[in-house]
Amino acid sequence: MSGKLAGRRVLVVEDSPLIAAVLEDMLRDLGCAVVGPIGNMAFAIDLARDEELDAAIIDLNIRGGKVYPVAEVLRDRNVPFLLASGYADWTLREDFKDRPRLTKPYDAKTVEQKLLNLLDSEG
């Protein structure tokens, strides 16, 4: 477990119950406080806007729609986030092309390293 992640509040936006549960377990094992997981776009936007967050991991596609509204709220609040997807073709909107990515399937070590890099880059 990384001490740097202990207590960090991480929003999880993921519409696959299995992936959400596995990711939640991974984050809890790293000492993170998990916000969510949530697979509903409207609720995800509310959490992104209203919760105190250190970071977020958001699936690019939620119930057939792109997660950009959630990403915009996080960006506007300066909350660092990882975009996650299992698709080989990462077609991202131009203003999100520079965002860090988490490719499915992923393991706990990858999640830990990506989060540490994300939080370190935010200062």
N, C-alpha and C positions, 0 to 999 in steps of 0.2 A: 504494500500500500504506500502511496506517495503522500507524504505529509503536506506537500504543496496543494493537494486537492482536497484535503480534509476540511469539511464544512462549507465547501464551495457549493453555491446553489445553481444547479444546472437544469434548465428547462429541456424536456424531451418531448418533441413533436413527432409522433410515429403512429401510423394507422394500422400497422400489423400488430395484433395483440402479442404474438410470440416474440417478435423482434423487440417490441417495447418492453416486455417483461425481462428478456435477456439483457438488454441495455440498462434497464433500471437496476438489475442485480449487479452488473459490472460496475456501474457508477457508485452504488452503495458500498461495494467491496473496496472501492478507491477512497471511501470516506466522504463522498459527495452527498449533499442533500438534494434529492431529486424533486423537481417541480413537474408534475404530470405523472406519468406520461399521458399525453393527450393526442387523440386522433381526429379531432373535430376542428376545422379551420376557425370557426367563430370563437370557440373557447380558447384555442391556441393564441389567437390575436389578443383576447382579453388577458390571458396570463402573460404574454409578452409585454403588454402595455402596463399591467398593474403590479406584477410581482417584482420583488427585489431579486435580481439575477446576477450571477457572475459570468455565466456562459450559457450557451444553448446548443443542442444537437437537433437539427430539424431535417426530417425527410423531405426531399425535394418534391415528391408527389404525395399529396394527401387526398385520399378518396377521389382520385382522378383529376384533381386540380393541382396546379403549382402552388407552392408554399410562399410565394413572393410577398403576399400581404404581411405575413408573420415576419419574414426577413426584413422587410422595410421598417417595421416597428422596432425590431431589435437594432437595426443599423442606426435609426434615428435616436435611439436611447444609448448608443455606443456600447451595446452588449455584444461581446464577441460570440460568433457562432460558427459551427461546422454545418455544411450542407451534406447530407447523406443520401446516397442512392445506390441501388443495385444494378442500374442500367449502365451498359458499357458506353452508350452514347450520352455524354454529359453536355446537353445543349442548355446552356445557361443564358439568361438575359444578360445583356452587355454590362449592366451596372453591378452584376454579381459574379462576373467571370473571374475576378481576382480573389474570391472568397475561398478559404480552406475547405477541403473536401474530405469526406469519409466514405470510402467505397465499401459497399456490402459484398460479401460477408466480411465482418471485421471481428477481431478478438480483443480481449481486455487490454493487452499490451498496446495495441494500436490505438485504442480509445484513450488510454492513459497518455501516450506520447502526443497524440494530436491535441488533446486538451491542454497539456502542459505547454506545448508550443503556442497554442492559441492564447493562453493567459500570459505567457512570457512576452509575446509580441504586443500585447496591450499595455505593457508597462507595469 
